[in-house]
């Protein structure tokens, strides 16, 4: 049983953290010095929990609904040919900013900002978009925060109370400001308001539906891993707001989502949590 647990944990870690994951994890967790956040703070509890697998998938689905953000992903992201590379880069960023040395965290933020500065393009109507646009950055941020927090509340080992959820929103907002987000939410109520404010801008586009099809039906995984991945996807879809389903052509099965999917999702996340604790300190458990 120990061998199975270790092998599964190592396989998951390799997928999430990439081939350099062990080296990155050693630096993130092993370098002495100041951190942006305390090790037992809400951001560490959420980003270190296996529920991030569900939260990450849900974040990707939700983010596709902003046409400009999705256009930037479609034209500049490697989600079609380098899904795992993108996952490893996102995982490393979350790990460094949450758990890493303050200097390393700032370097990671600076690198992302340089990348965003190079991502520009045109919408179908000719209007310009830029990944560095604070409005788009804020959308990506609130979609991620809402997804990570909801997944942790639903599938986390120790869900946060209201004070903890508010502190989590405030903590991730500190990272968002450094990335260029203007006025990020500082508590859960403000997060709800921010999401509602974006609602008129959100809709399903051909690029969004392509990304969703790829995420749901074309993951670069071996056949034995497809069924467990499908459970995680079902759990993520089950956390999507009902109004999003028609835009992204997602099913809406409220009774099944509250019963069968919830049970299977809890089992899948629990298994990941069990396996990952055998792999030692790791990059964050996210699918973003």
C-alpha positions as a printed NumPy array, in Angstrom:
array([[  0.   ,   0.   ,   0.   ],
       [  2.842,   2.389,   0.821],
       [  4.456,   1.717,  -2.555],
       [  1.191,   2.372,  -4.388],
       [  0.705,   5.583,  -2.44 ],
       [  4.235,   6.781,  -3.174],
       [  3.991,   5.955,  -6.87 ],
       [  0.657,   7.694,  -7.225],
       [  1.934,  10.727,  -5.313],
       [  5.049,  10.946,  -7.463],
       [  3.024,  10.622, -10.664],
       [  0.659,  13.398,  -9.601],
       [  3.535,  15.599,  -8.512],
       [  5.297,  15.125, -11.854],
       [  2.144,  16.064, -13.759],
       [  1.42 ,  19.144, -11.663],
       [  4.926,  20.436, -10.993],
       [  6.714,  19.368, -14.179],
       [ 10.126,  17.735, -14.619],
       [ 11.851,  20.423, -12.517],
       [  9.265,  20.167,  -9.76 ],
       [ 11.5  ,  18.553,  -7.15 ],
       [ 14.166,  21.213,  -7.597],
       [ 11.586,  24.004,  -7.49 ],
       [  9.897,  22.541,  -4.389],
       [ 13.217,  22.273,  -2.564],
       [ 13.909,  25.957,  -3.155],
       [ 10.34 ,  27.084,  -2.431],
       [ 10.044,  25.245,   0.859],
       [ 13.709,  25.009,   1.829],
       [ 15.162,  28.466,   1.287],
       [ 15.224,  30.258,   4.665],
       [ 14.016,  33.804,   4.965],
       [ 10.878,  35.954,   5.001],
       [  7.678,  34.9  ,   3.26 ],
       [  4.713,  36.969,   2.168],
       [  2.353,  34.748,   4.185],
       [  2.471,  32.656,   7.342],
       [  2.536,  28.859,   6.81 ],
       [ -0.781,  28.308,   8.61 ],
       [ -2.608,  31.275,   7.052],
       [ -5.756,  30.826,   4.933],
       [ -3.925,  31.227,   1.621],
       [ -1.527,  28.424,   2.56 ],
       [ -4.39 ,  26.187,   3.662],
       [ -6.343,  26.69 ,   0.451],
       [ -3.444,  26.53 ,  -2.018],
       [ -1.913,  23.532,  -0.275],
       [ -5.08 ,  21.43 ,  -0.371],
       [ -5.976,  18.795,  -2.964],
       [ -9.255,  20.605,  -3.651],
       [ -7.173,  22.88 ,  -5.89 ],
       [ -7.426,  20.221,  -8.606],
       [-11.164,  20.882,  -8.785],
       [-10.781,  24.617,  -8.224],
       [ -8.235,  24.942, -11.01 ],
       [-10.463,  23.252, -13.578],
       [-13.422,  25.347, -12.482],
       [-11.322,  28.52 , -12.774],
       [-10.352,  27.68 , -16.344],
       [-13.985,  27.061, -17.288],
       [-15.182,  30.285, -15.706],
       [-12.391,  32.429, -17.153],
       [-13.292,  31.404, -20.722],
       [-16.51 ,  33.419, -20.454],
       [-14.772,  36.772, -20.882],
       [-14.295,  37.186, -24.657],
       [-11.144,  39.33 , -24.447],
       [ -9.483,  37.124, -21.841],
       [-10.361,  34.029, -23.859],
       [ -9.066,  35.592, -27.068],
       [ -5.719,  36.226, -25.392],
       [ -5.565,  32.626, -24.184],
       [ -6.583,  31.246, -27.579],
       [ -3.975,  33.253, -29.489],
       [ -1.086,  33.144, -27.032],
       [ -1.51 ,  30.23 , -24.61 ],
       [ -0.149,  26.728, -25.014],
       [ -3.317,  25.044, -23.778],
       [ -3.701,  23.013, -26.994],
       [ -0.17 ,  21.683, -27.333],
       [  1.432,  22.273, -23.956],
       [ -1.313,  21.856, -21.363],
       [  0.996,  20.28 , -18.788],
       [  3.701,  22.863, -19.309],
       [  1.174,  25.62 , -18.665],
       [ -0.072,  23.746, -15.61 ],
       [  3.461,  23.422, -14.222],
       [  4.165,  27.124, -14.74 ],
       [  0.921,  28.141, -13.045],
       [  1.521,  25.701, -10.206],
       [  5.021,  27.007,  -9.638],
       [  3.787,  30.603,  -9.568],
       [  1.139,  29.804,  -6.972],
       [  3.625,  27.837,  -4.902],
       [  6.302,  30.522,  -4.969],
       [  3.971,  33.388,  -4.107],
       [  2.191,  31.399,  -1.389],
       [  5.03 ,  29.471,   0.239],
       [  8.3  ,  30.788,  -1.182],
       [ 10.892,  33.321,  -0.098],
       [  9.725,  36.917,  -0.514],
       [ 12.452,  37.694,  -3.071],
       [ 11.561,  34.635,  -5.16 ],
       [  7.872,  35.553,  -4.97 ],
       [  8.564,  39.059,  -6.26 ],
       [ 10.743,  37.708,  -9.068],
       [  7.893,  35.391, -10.115],
       [  5.468,  38.315, -10.183],
       [  7.911,  40.45 , -12.192],
       [  8.327,  37.655, -14.75 ],
       [  4.56 ,  37.261, -15.211],
       [  4.172,  40.998, -15.655],
       [  6.849,  40.995, -18.367],
       [  5.016,  38.202, -20.16 ],
       [  1.695,  40.032, -19.908],
       [  3.251,  43.16 , -21.403],
       [  4.021,  41.21 , -24.595],
       [  0.532,  39.729, -25.04 ],
       [ -1.606,  41.978, -27.23 ],
       [ -3.989,  41.503, -30.11 ],
       [ -7.265,  42.385, -31.759],
       [-10.811,  41.25 , -31.132],
       [-13.01 ,  40.21 , -34.101],
       [-14.526,  43.723, -34.136],
       [-11.065,  45.298, -34.419],
       [-10.809,  46.558, -30.854],
       [ -7.514,  45.973, -29.063],
       [ -6.87 ,  43.754, -26.077],
       [ -3.84 ,  43.465, -23.796],
       [ -3.113,  40.897, -21.115],
       [ -1.772,  43.71 , -18.933],
       [ -5.151,  45.487, -18.957],
       [ -6.066,  45.875, -15.247],
       [ -9.723,  45.147, -16.051],
       [ -8.885,  41.79 , -17.65 ],
       [ -6.388,  40.976, -14.911],
       [ -9.081,  41.626, -12.333],
       [-11.478,  39.251, -14.103],
       [ -8.9  ,  36.464, -14.199],
       [ -8.162,  37.115, -10.541],
       [-11.739,  37.075,  -9.243],
       [-12.585,  33.98 , -11.306],
       [ -9.625,  32.146,  -9.8  ],
       [-10.29 ,  33.289,  -6.243],
       [-13.961,  32.355,  -6.429],
       [-13.115,  28.937,  -7.88 ],
       [-10.33 ,  28.085,  -5.438],
       [-12.398,  29.22 ,  -2.461],
       [-15.583,  27.422,  -3.535],
       [-13.693,  24.198,  -4.248],
       [-11.987,  24.379,  -0.863],
       [-15.281,  25.06 ,   0.891],
       [-16.835,  22.06 ,  -0.876],
       [-13.963,  19.567,  -0.982],
       [-11.274,  20.95 ,   1.347],
       [ -9.981,  18.927,   4.282],
       [-10.68 ,  21.78 ,   6.71 ],
       [-12.967,  24.417,   5.172],
       [-12.455,  27.983,   6.358],
       [-14.969,  29.861,   8.458],
       [-16.245,  33.285,   7.359],
       [-13.298,  35.144,   8.888],
       [-10.891,  32.744,   7.214],
       [-12.589,  33.137,   3.825],
       [-12.424,  36.908,   4.105],
       [ -8.751,  36.748,   5.019],
       [ -8.056,  34.416,   2.085],
       [ -9.631,  36.892,  -0.345],
       [ -7.564,  39.704,   1.17 ],
       [ -4.333,  37.69 ,   0.998],
       [ -4.669,  36.683,  -2.648],
       [ -5.552,  40.311,  -3.332],
       [ -2.072,  41.292,  -2.148],
       [ -0.543,  39.133,  -4.889],
       [ -3.048,  40.464,  -7.422],
       [ -2.05 ,  44.065,  -6.729],
       [  1.562,  43.217,  -7.432],
       [  0.451,  41.706, -10.755],
       [ -1.286,  44.938, -11.746],
       [ -4.851,  44.342, -10.568],
       [ -6.465,  47.567,  -9.426],
       [ -8.744,  47.408,  -6.386],
       [ -9.008,  43.62 ,  -5.926],
       [-11.709,  42.391,  -3.523],
       [-10.65 ,  42.281,   0.122],
       [-13.397,  40.027,   1.508],
       [-15.94 ,  37.486,   0.296],
       [-18.779,  39.995,  -0.018],
       [-16.658,  42.21 ,  -2.271],
       [-15.712,  39.133,  -4.301],
       [-19.422,  38.419,  -4.919],
       [-19.941,  42.036,  -5.992],
       [-16.96 ,  41.949,  -8.353],
       [-18.174,  38.776, -10.052],
       [-21.661,  40.231, -10.49 ],
       [-20.213,  43.398, -12.033],
       [-18.551,  41.373, -14.791],
       [-21.703,  39.447, -15.635],
       [-22.862,  41.739, -18.524],
       [-19.502,  41.209, -20.266],
       [-19.529,  37.422, -20.095],
       [-20.696,  35.075, -22.835],
       [-19.741,  31.919, -24.636],
       [-17.623,  32.38 , -27.773],
       [-16.304,  29.868, -30.302],
       [-12.875,  30.161, -28.643],
       [-14.406,  29.523, -25.226],
       [-16.306,  26.446, -26.356],
       [-13.206,  25.093, -28.09 ],
       [-11.199,  25.489, -24.889],
       [-13.93 ,  23.774, -22.889],
       [-14.084,  20.849, -25.322],
       [-10.331,  20.486, -25.123],
       [-10.338,  20.636, -21.339],
       [-13.213,  18.168, -20.965],
       [-12.658,  15.709, -23.776],
       [ -9.064,  15.987, -25.008],
       [ -6.768,  15.977, -21.968],
       [ -3.253,  14.722, -22.804],
       [ -3.573,  11.784, -20.414],
       [ -3.107,   8.024, -20.721],
       [ -6.338,   6.035, -20.877],
       [ -6.173,   4.752, -17.256],
       [ -6.1  ,   8.352, -16.019],
       [ -9.097,   9.506, -18.069],
       [-11.765,   8.203, -15.663],
       [-10.315,   9.863, -12.51 ],
       [ -9.806,  13.063, -14.488],
       [-13.428,  12.843, -15.62 ],
       [-14.53 ,  12.765, -11.991],
       [-12.546,  15.921, -11.24 ],
       [-14.036,  17.61 , -14.308],
       [-17.559,  16.6  , -13.262],
       [-16.888,  18.   ,  -9.789],
       [-15.654,  21.284, -11.301],
       [-18.628,  21.554, -13.67 ],
       [-20.915,  20.871, -10.72 ],
       [-19.59 ,  24.039,  -9.065],
       [-20.252,  26.258, -12.083],
       [-23.166,  28.729, -11.81 ],
       [-26.286,  27.495, -13.585],
       [-26.357,  30.491, -15.951],
       [-22.942,  29.578, -17.402],
       [-24.025,  26.171, -18.679],
       [-25.82 ,  27.3  , -21.845],
       [-22.956,  29.633, -22.767],
       [-20.378,  26.84 , -22.599],
       [-22.703,  23.975, -23.6  ],
       [-22.197,  22.32 , -20.228],
       [-24.742,  19.902, -18.768],
       [-26.877,  20.924, -15.808],
       [-27.963,  18.017, -13.638],
       [-28.626,  19.609, -10.243],
       [-29.761,  16.472,  -8.422],
       [-26.881,  14.312,  -9.66 ],
       [-24.386,  17.107,  -9.014],
       [-25.481,  17.402,  -5.385],
       [-25.398,  13.645,  -4.805],
       [-23.428,  11.303,  -7.057],
       [-20.931,  13.875,  -8.348],
       [-20.339,  15.271,  -4.869],
       [-19.615,  11.808,  -3.446],
       [-17.314,  10.832,  -6.313],
       [-15.598,  14.216,  -6.194],
       [-14.956,  13.892,  -2.473],
       [-13.49 ,  10.435,  -2.996],
       [-11.239,  11.614,  -5.852],
       [ -9.965,  14.651,  -3.946],
       [ -9.437,  12.549,  -0.834],
       [ -7.414,  10.023,  -2.815],
       [ -5.253,  12.79 ,  -4.278],
       [ -4.734,  14.252,  -0.809],
       [ -3.74 ,  10.822,   0.526],
       [ -1.295,  10.248,  -2.336],
       [  0.254,  13.707,  -2.35 ],
       [  1.138,  13.566,   1.341],
       [  3.522,  10.752,   0.464],
       [  5.386,  12.818,  -2.147],
       [  6.75 ,  15.408,   0.247],
       [  6.601,  19.201,  -0.196],
       [  5.247,  19.965,  -3.588],
       [  4.162,  22.656,  -5.929],
       [  0.562,  23.694,  -5.377],
       [ -2.156,  21.184,  -6.076],
       [ -3.89 ,  23.075,  -8.851],
       [ -5.135,  22.48 , -12.345],
       [ -5.169,  26.125, -13.316]])
